[in-house]
Structures are given as C-alpha cells and as structure tokens.
Amino acid sequence: MTGEQAAELAELQPKVTERKQQKKAKSAKYRQGLKAAADRVVVLEELAGRGS
C-alpha cells in the first residue's frame, strides 16, 4: 500500500463508520415502528373480537 492509498484509507474510514452507524440507527427505528404496528393490530383485533 502506498502512502497515498494509506492516506485515502485513513480519510475514508471515519466516513464509512459514521454511515454504518446511521444505517444501524435507521434500521432499529424501522424495526421499532414495525413492532409497534404489529402490537396495535393485536389490540385492534382483540377489540373487534369483543364487539362481535
């Protein structure tokens, strides 16, 4: 690896790390939303069952 390549790698690594963290946070938020929606469906189905 040349000095130029090493410098480029050192410059890009923090950007990649930040991007991975952002993606992880976004994925967690998405999963949390899906879980909340699934929980709400269960509640609404139970309410619908009681009304019948």
PQR file of N, CA, C, O and H, with PARSE charges and radii, in Angstrom:
ATOM      1  N   MET A   1       0.857  -1.170   0.000 -0.4000 1.5000
ATOM      2  CA  MET A   1       0.000   0.000   0.000 -0.0000 2.0000
ATOM      3  C   MET A   1       0.906   1.237   0.000  0.5500 1.7000
ATOM      4  O   MET A   1       1.849   1.339   0.784 -0.5500 1.4000
ATOM      5  N   THR A   2       0.601   2.139  -0.872 -0.4000 1.5000
ATOM      6  CA  THR A   2       1.396   3.362  -0.959 -0.0000 2.0000
ATOM      7  C   THR A   2       0.959   4.342   0.120  0.5500 1.7000
ATOM      8  O   THR A   2      -0.090   4.178   0.743 -0.5500 1.4000
ATOM      9  H   THR A   2      -0.166   2.056  -1.509  0.4000 1.0000
ATOM     10  N   GLY A   3       1.761   5.338   0.323 -0.4000 1.5000
ATOM     11  CA  GLY A   3       1.423   6.368   1.303 -0.0000 2.0000
ATOM     12  C   GLY A   3       0.142   7.089   0.932  0.5500 1.7000
ATOM     13  O   GLY A   3      -0.648   7.464   1.798 -0.5500 1.4000
ATOM     14  H   GLY A   3       2.613   5.472  -0.183  0.4000 1.0000
ATOM     15  N   GLU A   4      -0.056   7.279  -0.361 -0.4000 1.5000
ATOM     16  CA  GLU A   4      -1.277   7.946  -0.836 -0.0000 2.0000
ATOM     17  C   GLU A   4      -2.509   7.090  -0.551  0.5500 1.7000
ATOM     18  O   GLU A   4      -3.547   7.607  -0.137 -0.5500 1.4000
ATOM     19  H   GLU A   4       0.585   6.974  -1.065  0.4000 1.0000
ATOM     20  N   GLN A   5      -2.393   5.794  -0.772 -0.4000 1.5000
ATOM     21  CA  GLN A   5      -3.511   4.890  -0.502 -0.0000 2.0000
ATOM     22  C   GLN A   5      -3.813   4.832   0.996  0.5500 1.7000
ATOM     23  O   GLN A   5      -4.974   4.795   1.404 -0.5500 1.4000
ATOM     24  H   GLN A   5      -1.550   5.374  -1.108  0.4000 1.0000
ATOM     25  N   ALA A   6      -2.763   4.824   1.801 -0.4000 1.5000
ATOM     26  CA  ALA A   6      -2.949   4.799   3.253 -0.0000 2.0000
ATOM     27  C   ALA A   6      -3.652   6.075   3.723  0.5500 1.7000
ATOM     28  O   ALA A   6      -4.514   6.030   4.600 -0.5500 1.4000
ATOM     29  H   ALA A   6      -1.820   4.853   1.469  0.4000 1.0000
ATOM     30  N   ALA A   7      -3.280   7.199   3.138 -0.4000 1.5000
ATOM     31  CA  ALA A   7      -3.917   8.466   3.500 -0.0000 2.0000
ATOM     32  C   ALA A   7      -5.386   8.467   3.083  0.5500 1.7000
ATOM     33  O   ALA A   7      -6.250   8.952   3.814 -0.5500 1.4000
ATOM     34  H   ALA A   7      -2.579   7.235   2.425  0.4000 1.0000
ATOM     35  N   GLU A   8      -5.655   7.919   1.903 -0.4000 1.5000
ATOM     36  CA  GLU A   8      -7.041   7.847   1.424 -0.0000 2.0000
ATOM     37  C   GLU A   8      -7.871   6.948   2.334  0.5500 1.7000
ATOM     38  O   GLU A   8      -9.007   7.277   2.677 -0.5500 1.4000
ATOM     39  H   GLU A   8      -4.954   7.525   1.310  0.4000 1.0000
ATOM     40  N   LEU A   9      -7.296   5.815   2.721 -0.4000 1.5000
ATOM     41  CA  LEU A   9      -7.991   4.899   3.621 -0.0000 2.0000
ATOM     42  C   LEU A   9      -8.284   5.584   4.959  0.5500 1.7000
ATOM     43  O   LEU A   9      -9.393   5.481   5.483 -0.5500 1.4000
ATOM     44  H   LEU A   9      -6.373   5.549   2.442  0.4000 1.0000
ATOM     45  N   ALA A  10      -7.298   6.272   5.503 -0.4000 1.5000
ATOM     46  CA  ALA A  10      -7.477   6.974   6.777 -0.0000 2.0000
ATOM     47  C   ALA A  10      -8.554   8.046   6.671  0.5500 1.7000
ATOM     48  O   ALA A  10      -9.264   8.311   7.641 -0.5500 1.4000
ATOM     49  H   ALA A  10      -6.397   6.356   5.078  0.4000 1.0000
ATOM     50  N   GLU A  11      -8.677   8.659   5.510 -0.4000 1.5000
ATOM     51  CA  GLU A  11      -9.688   9.697   5.297 -0.0000 2.0000
ATOM     52  C   GLU A  11     -11.085   9.097   5.179  0.5500 1.7000
ATOM     53  O   GLU A  11     -12.054   9.681   5.662 -0.5500 1.4000
ATOM     54  H   GLU A  11      -8.100   8.445   4.722  0.4000 1.0000
ATOM     55  N   LEU A  12     -11.193   7.936   4.540 -0.4000 1.5000
ATOM     56  CA  LEU A  12     -12.499   7.345   4.272 -0.0000 2.0000
ATOM     57  C   LEU A  12     -13.053   6.519   5.427  0.5500 1.7000
ATOM     58  O   LEU A  12     -14.271   6.418   5.571 -0.5500 1.4000
ATOM     59  H   LEU A  12     -10.405   7.462   4.146  0.4000 1.0000
ATOM     60  N   GLN A  13     -12.203   5.932   6.246 -0.4000 1.5000
ATOM     61  CA  GLN A  13     -12.682   5.064   7.316 -0.0000 2.0000
ATOM     62  C   GLN A  13     -13.682   5.739   8.256  0.5500 1.7000
ATOM     63  O   GLN A  13     -14.708   5.130   8.556 -0.5500 1.4000
ATOM     64  H   GLN A  13     -11.213   6.014   6.128  0.4000 1.0000
ATOM     65  N   PRO A  14     -13.442   6.957   8.735 -0.5600 1.5000
ATOM     66  CA  PRO A  14     -14.441   7.581   9.623  0.2800 2.0000
ATOM     67  C   PRO A  14     -15.791   7.805   8.932  0.5500 1.7000
ATOM     68  O   PRO A  14     -16.841   7.704   9.565 -0.5500 1.4000
ATOM     69  N   LYS A  15     -15.756   8.107   7.641 -0.4000 1.5000
ATOM     70  CA  LYS A  15     -16.999   8.323   6.902 -0.0000 2.0000
ATOM     71  C   LYS A  15     -17.791   7.027   6.809  0.5500 1.7000
ATOM     72  O   LYS A  15     -19.012   7.021   6.959 -0.5500 1.4000
ATOM     73  H   LYS A  15     -14.903   8.190   7.126  0.4000 1.0000
ATOM     74  N   VAL A  16     -17.085   5.933   6.560 -0.4000 1.5000
ATOM     75  CA  VAL A  16     -17.746   4.624   6.463 -0.0000 2.0000
ATOM     76  C   VAL A  16     -18.322   4.230   7.814  0.5500 1.7000
ATOM     77  O   VAL A  16     -19.446   3.734   7.892 -0.5500 1.4000
ATOM     78  H   VAL A  16     -16.093   5.938   6.438  0.4000 1.0000
ATOM     79  N   THR A  17     -17.561   4.446   8.869 -0.4000 1.5000
ATOM     80  CA  THR A  17     -18.032   4.125  10.216 -0.0000 2.0000
ATOM     81  C   THR A  17     -19.284   4.924  10.557  0.5500 1.7000
ATOM     82  O   THR A  17     -20.241   4.379  11.106 -0.5500 1.4000
ATOM     83  H   THR A  17     -16.648   4.848   8.806  0.4000 1.0000
ATOM     84  N   GLU A  18     -19.279   6.201  10.237 -0.4000 1.5000
ATOM     85  CA  GLU A  18     -20.449   7.043  10.508 -0.0000 2.0000
ATOM     86  C   GLU A  18     -21.662   6.564   9.717  0.5500 1.7000
ATOM     87  O   GLU A  18     -22.774   6.514  10.243 -0.5500 1.4000
ATOM     88  H   GLU A  18     -18.502   6.644   9.792  0.4000 1.0000
ATOM     89  N   ARG A  19     -21.445   6.216   8.462 -0.4000 1.5000
ATOM     90  CA  ARG A  19     -22.542   5.740   7.614 -0.0000 2.0000
ATOM     91  C   ARG A  19     -23.133   4.441   8.152  0.5500 1.7000
ATOM     92  O   ARG A  19     -24.351   4.260   8.142 -0.5500 1.4000
ATOM     93  H   ARG A  19     -20.542   6.257   8.035  0.4000 1.0000
ATOM     94  N   LYS A  20     -22.277   3.539   8.618 -0.4000 1.5000
ATOM     95  CA  LYS A  20     -22.754   2.277   9.190 -0.0000 2.0000
ATOM     96  C   LYS A  20     -23.592   2.538  10.441  0.5500 1.7000
ATOM     97  O   LYS A  20     -24.621   1.894  10.648 -0.5500 1.4000
ATOM     98  H   LYS A  20     -21.288   3.686   8.626  0.4000 1.0000
ATOM     99  N   GLN A  21     -23.147   3.487  11.278 -0.4000 1.5000
ATOM    100  CA  GLN A  21     -23.898   3.810  12.492 -0.0000 2.0000
ATOM    101  C   GLN A  21     -25.258   4.401  12.152  0.5500 1.7000
ATOM    102  O   GLN A  21     -26.258   4.082  12.796 -0.5500 1.4000
ATOM    103  H   GLN A  21     -22.311   4.010  11.109  0.4000 1.0000
ATOM    104  N   GLN A  22     -25.294   5.269  11.133 -0.4000 1.5000
ATOM    105  CA  GLN A  22     -26.563   5.863  10.715 -0.0000 2.0000
ATOM    106  C   GLN A  22     -27.514   4.787  10.192  0.5500 1.7000
ATOM    107  O   GLN A  22     -28.706   4.798  10.500 -0.5500 1.4000
ATOM    108  H   GLN A  22     -24.481   5.527  10.610  0.4000 1.0000
ATOM    109  N   LYS A  23     -26.981   3.863   9.405 -0.4000 1.5000
ATOM    110  CA  LYS A  23     -27.806   2.790   8.850 -0.0000 2.0000
ATOM    111  C   LYS A  23     -28.353   1.908   9.970  0.5500 1.7000
ATOM    112  O   LYS A  23     -29.518   1.509   9.942 -0.5500 1.4000
ATOM    113  H   LYS A  23     -26.013   3.854   9.155  0.4000 1.0000
ATOM    114  N   LYS A  24     -27.510   1.606  10.953 -0.4000 1.5000
ATOM    115  CA  LYS A  24     -27.936   0.783  12.079 -0.0000 2.0000
ATOM    116  C   LYS A  24     -29.051   1.471  12.864  0.5500 1.7000
ATOM    117  O   LYS A  24     -30.025   0.828  13.253 -0.5500 1.4000
ATOM    118  H   LYS A  24     -26.564   1.930  10.976  0.4000 1.0000
ATOM    119  N   ALA A  25     -28.912   2.760  13.094 -0.4000 1.5000
ATOM    120  CA  ALA A  25     -29.928   3.514  13.831 -0.0000 2.0000
ATOM    121  C   ALA A  25     -31.244   3.562  13.053  0.5500 1.7000
ATOM    122  O   ALA A  25     -32.323   3.415  13.627 -0.5500 1.4000
ATOM    123  H   ALA A  25     -28.120   3.283  12.778  0.4000 1.0000
ATOM    124  N   LYS A  26     -31.139   3.769  11.744 -0.4000 1.5000
ATOM    125  CA  LYS A  26     -32.339   3.823  10.906 -0.0000 2.0000
ATOM    126  C   LYS A  26     -33.048   2.471  10.896  0.5500 1.7000
ATOM    127  O   LYS A  26     -34.275   2.407  10.968 -0.5500 1.4000
ATOM    128  H   LYS A  26     -30.262   3.888  11.277  0.4000 1.0000
ATOM    129  N   SER A  27     -32.276   1.400  10.805 -0.4000 1.5000
ATOM    130  CA  SER A  27     -32.861   0.058  10.813 -0.0000 2.0000
ATOM    131  C   SER A  27     -33.560  -0.230  12.137  0.5500 1.7000
ATOM    132  O   SER A  27     -34.644  -0.812  12.159 -0.5500 1.4000
ATOM    133  H   SER A  27     -31.279   1.452  10.746  0.4000 1.0000
ATOM    134  N   ALA A  28     -32.941   0.177  13.229 -0.4000 1.5000
ATOM    135  CA  ALA A  28     -33.548  -0.039  14.544 -0.0000 2.0000
ATOM    136  C   ALA A  28     -34.862   0.722  14.672  0.5500 1.7000
ATOM    137  O   ALA A  28     -35.843   0.201  15.201 -0.5500 1.4000
ATOM    138  H   ALA A  28     -32.060   0.650  13.211  0.4000 1.0000
ATOM    139  N   LYS A  29     -34.871   1.955  14.183 -0.4000 1.5000
ATOM    140  CA  LYS A  29     -36.093   2.773  14.236 -0.0000 2.0000
ATOM    141  C   LYS A  29     -37.194   2.133  13.384  0.5500 1.7000
ATOM    142  O   LYS A  29     -38.358   2.118  13.784 -0.5500 1.4000
ATOM    143  H   LYS A  29     -34.074   2.378  13.753  0.4000 1.0000
ATOM    144  N   TYR A  30     -36.829   1.611  12.224 -0.4000 1.5000
ATOM    145  CA  TYR A  30     -37.794   0.946  11.336 -0.0000 2.0000
ATOM    146  C   TYR A  30     -38.379  -0.296  12.011  0.5500 1.7000
ATOM    147  O   TYR A  30     -39.591  -0.510  11.991 -0.5500 1.4000
ATOM    148  H   TYR A  30     -35.884   1.624  11.899  0.4000 1.0000
ATOM    149  N   ARG A  31     -37.501  -1.116  12.611 -0.4000 1.5000
ATOM    150  CA  ARG A  31     -37.974  -2.326  13.297 -0.0000 2.0000
ATOM    151  C   ARG A  31     -38.884  -1.971  14.458  0.5500 1.7000
ATOM    152  O   ARG A  31     -39.873  -2.660  14.710 -0.5500 1.4000
ATOM    153  H   ARG A  31     -36.516  -0.942  12.627  0.4000 1.0000
ATOM    154  N   GLN A  32     -38.557  -0.898  15.167 -0.4000 1.5000
ATOM    155  CA  GLN A  32     -39.378  -0.455  16.292 -0.0000 2.0000
ATOM    156  C   GLN A  32     -40.772  -0.057  15.792  0.5500 1.7000
ATOM    157  O   GLN A  32     -41.775  -0.357  16.440 -0.5500 1.4000
ATOM    158  H   GLN A  32     -37.754  -0.337  14.962  0.4000 1.0000
ATOM    159  N   GLY A  33     -40.830   0.610  14.653 -0.4000 1.5000
ATOM    160  CA  GLY A  33     -42.108   1.002  14.075 -0.0000 2.0000
ATOM    161  C   GLY A  33     -42.931  -0.200  13.654  0.5500 1.7000
ATOM    162  O   GLY A  33     -44.145  -0.225  13.856 -0.5500 1.4000
ATOM    163  H   GLY A  33     -40.015   0.854  14.127  0.4000 1.0000
ATOM    164  N   LEU A  34     -42.281  -1.196  13.069 -0.4000 1.5000
ATOM    165  CA  LEU A  34     -42.998  -2.411  12.679 -0.0000 2.0000
ATOM    166  C   LEU A  34     -43.566  -3.132  13.891  0.5500 1.7000
ATOM    167  O   LEU A  34     -44.696  -3.620  13.866 -0.5500 1.4000
ATOM    168  H   LEU A  34     -41.295  -1.175  12.905  0.4000 1.0000
ATOM    169  N   LYS A  35     -42.771  -3.194  14.951 -0.4000 1.5000
ATOM    170  CA  LYS A  35     -43.235  -3.859  16.168 -0.0000 2.0000
ATOM    171  C   LYS A  35     -44.430  -3.121  16.762  0.5500 1.7000
ATOM    172  O   LYS A  35     -45.392  -3.749  17.204 -0.5500 1.4000
ATOM    173  H   LYS A  35     -41.853  -2.797  14.972  0.4000 1.0000
ATOM    174  N   ALA A  36     -44.372  -1.805  16.775 -0.4000 1.5000
ATOM    175  CA  ALA A  36     -45.488  -1.018  17.305 -0.0000 2.0000
ATOM    176  C   ALA A  36     -46.751  -1.249  16.473  0.5500 1.7000
ATOM    177  O   ALA A  36     -47.848  -1.359  17.020 -0.5500 1.4000
ATOM    178  H   ALA A  36     -43.591  -1.295  16.416  0.4000 1.0000
ATOM    179  N   ALA A  37     -46.590  -1.320  15.153 -0.4000 1.5000
ATOM    180  CA  ALA A  37     -47.746  -1.558  14.286 -0.0000 2.0000
ATOM    181  C   ALA A  37     -48.322  -2.951  14.533  0.5500 1.7000
ATOM    182  O   ALA A  37     -49.542  -3.112  14.584 -0.5500 1.4000
ATOM    183  H   ALA A  37     -45.698  -1.231  14.709  0.4000 1.0000
ATOM    184  N   ALA A  38     -47.471  -3.945  14.684 -0.4000 1.5000
ATOM    185  CA  ALA A  38     -47.942  -5.304  14.938 -0.0000 2.0000
ATOM    186  C   ALA A  38     -48.659  -5.378  16.280  0.5500 1.7000
ATOM    187  O   ALA A  38     -49.689  -6.041  16.398 -0.5500 1.4000
ATOM    188  H   ALA A  38     -46.481  -3.814  14.642  0.4000 1.0000
ATOM    189  N   ASP A  39     -48.122  -4.702  17.288 -0.4000 1.5000
ATOM    190  CA  ASP A  39     -48.776  -4.677  18.601 -0.0000 2.0000
ATOM    191  C   ASP A  39     -50.150  -4.024  18.505  0.5500 1.7000
ATOM    192  O   ASP A  39     -51.107  -4.478  19.133 -0.5500 1.4000
ATOM    193  H   ASP A  39     -47.285  -4.163  17.192  0.4000 1.0000
ATOM    194  N   ARG A  40     -50.242  -2.963  17.722 -0.4000 1.5000
ATOM    195  CA  ARG A  40     -51.518  -2.254  17.576 -0.0000 2.0000
ATOM    196  C   ARG A  40     -52.548  -3.138  16.866  0.5500 1.7000
ATOM    197  O   ARG A  40     -53.727  -3.122  17.219 -0.5500 1.4000
ATOM    198  H   ARG A  40     -49.465  -2.594  17.212  0.4000 1.0000
ATOM    199  N   VAL A  41     -52.109  -3.902  15.875 -0.4000 1.5000
ATOM    200  CA  VAL A  41     -53.015  -4.813  15.168 -0.0000 2.0000
ATOM    201  C   VAL A  41     -53.588  -5.832  16.153  0.5500 1.7000
ATOM    202  O   VAL A  41     -54.780  -6.133  16.098 -0.5500 1.4000
ATOM    203  H   VAL A  41     -51.151  -3.915  15.588  0.4000 1.0000
ATOM    204  N   VAL A  42     -52.772  -6.359  17.037 -0.4000 1.5000
ATOM    205  CA  VAL A  42     -53.242  -7.324  18.033 -0.0000 2.0000
ATOM    206  C   VAL A  42     -54.316  -6.688  18.904  0.5500 1.7000
ATOM    207  O   VAL A  42     -55.359  -7.293  19.150 -0.5500 1.4000
ATOM    208  H   VAL A  42     -51.803  -6.114  17.082  0.4000 1.0000
ATOM    209  N   VAL A  43     -54.067  -5.493  19.361 -0.4000 1.5000
ATOM    210  CA  VAL A  43     -55.039  -4.797  20.216 -0.0000 2.0000
ATOM    211  C   VAL A  43     -56.349  -4.581  19.463  0.5500 1.7000
ATOM    212  O   VAL A  43     -57.425  -4.847  19.999 -0.5500 1.4000
ATOM    213  H   VAL A  43     -53.220  -5.001  19.161  0.4000 1.0000
ATOM    214  N   LEU A  44     -56.263  -4.104  18.231 -0.4000 1.5000
ATOM    215  CA  LEU A  44     -57.486  -3.846  17.454 -0.0000 2.0000
ATOM    216  C   LEU A  44     -58.247  -5.129  17.137  0.5500 1.7000
ATOM    217  O   LEU A  44     -59.478  -5.131  17.131 -0.5500 1.4000
ATOM    218  H   LEU A  44     -55.389  -3.889  17.795  0.4000 1.0000
ATOM    219  N   GLU A  45     -57.529  -6.220  16.874 -0.4000 1.5000
ATOM    220  CA  GLU A  45     -58.201  -7.493  16.627 -0.0000 2.0000
ATOM    221  C   GLU A  45     -58.921  -7.980  17.876  0.5500 1.7000
ATOM    222  O   GLU A  45     -60.020  -8.528  17.791 -0.5500 1.4000
ATOM    223  H   GLU A  45     -56.529  -6.218  16.879  0.4000 1.0000
ATOM    224  N   GLU A  46     -58.295  -7.778  19.044 -0.4000 1.5000
ATOM    225  CA  GLU A  46     -58.951  -8.175  20.291 -0.0000 2.0000
ATOM    226  C   GLU A  46     -60.210  -7.351  20.504  0.5500 1.7000
ATOM    227  O   GLU A  46     -61.241  -7.890  20.907 -0.5500 1.4000
ATOM    228  H   GLU A  46     -57.402  -7.333  19.113  0.4000 1.0000
ATOM    229  N   LEU A  47     -60.140  -6.059  20.240 -0.4000 1.5000
ATOM    230  CA  LEU A  47     -61.319  -5.202  20.387 -0.0000 2.0000
ATOM    231  C   LEU A  47     -62.411  -5.600  19.401  0.5500 1.7000
ATOM    232  O   LEU A  47     -63.591  -5.593  19.754 -0.5500 1.4000
ATOM    233  H   LEU A  47     -59.303  -5.622  19.913  0.4000 1.0000
ATOM    234  N   ALA A  48     -62.041  -5.942  18.187 -0.4000 1.5000
ATOM    235  CA  ALA A  48     -63.012  -6.362  17.176 -0.0000 2.0000
ATOM    236  C   ALA A  48     -63.675  -7.670  17.598  0.5500 1.7000
ATOM    237  O   ALA A  48     -64.867  -7.867  17.365 -0.5500 1.4000
ATOM    238  H   ALA A  48     -61.083  -5.948  17.900  0.4000 1.0000
ATOM    239  N   GLY A  49     -62.911  -8.555  18.214 -0.4000 1.5000
ATOM    240  CA  GLY A  49     -63.450  -9.829  18.672 -0.0000 2.0000
ATOM    241  C   GLY A  49     -64.446  -9.670  19.781  0.5500 1.7000
ATOM    242  O   GLY A  49     -65.414 -10.426  19.853 -0.5500 1.4000
ATOM    243  H   GLY A  49     -61.942  -8.395  18.403  0.4000 1.0000
ATOM    244  N   ARG A  50     -64.236  -8.700  20.654 -0.4000 1.5000
ATOM    245  CA  ARG A  50     -65.154  -8.451  21.760 -0.0000 2.0000
ATOM    246  C   ARG A  50     -66.467  -7.837  21.269  0.5500 1.7000
ATOM    247  O   ARG A  50     -67.520  -8.054  21.868 -0.5500 1.4000
ATOM    248  H   ARG A  50     -63.449  -8.086  20.595  0.4000 1.0000
ATOM    249  N   GLY A  51     -66.400  -7.082  20.192 -0.4000 1.5000
ATOM    250  CA  GLY A  51     -67.596  -6.405  19.676 -0.0000 2.0000
ATOM    251  C   GLY A  51     -68.524  -7.318  18.921  0.5500 1.7000
ATOM    252  O   GLY A  51     -69.682  -6.968  18.690 -0.5500 1.4000
ATOM    253  H   GLY A  51     -65.544  -6.906  19.705  0.4000 1.0000
ATOM    254  N   SER A  52     -68.047  -8.477  18.532 -0.4000 1.5000
ATOM    255  CA  SER A  52     -68.877  -9.391  17.727 -0.0000 2.0000
ATOM    256  C   SER A  52     -69.914 -10.077  18.541  0.5500 1.7000
ATOM    257  O   SER A  52     -70.688 -10.874  18.010 -0.5500 1.4000
ATOM    258  H   SER A  52     -67.107  -8.761  18.720  0.4000 1.0000
TER
END
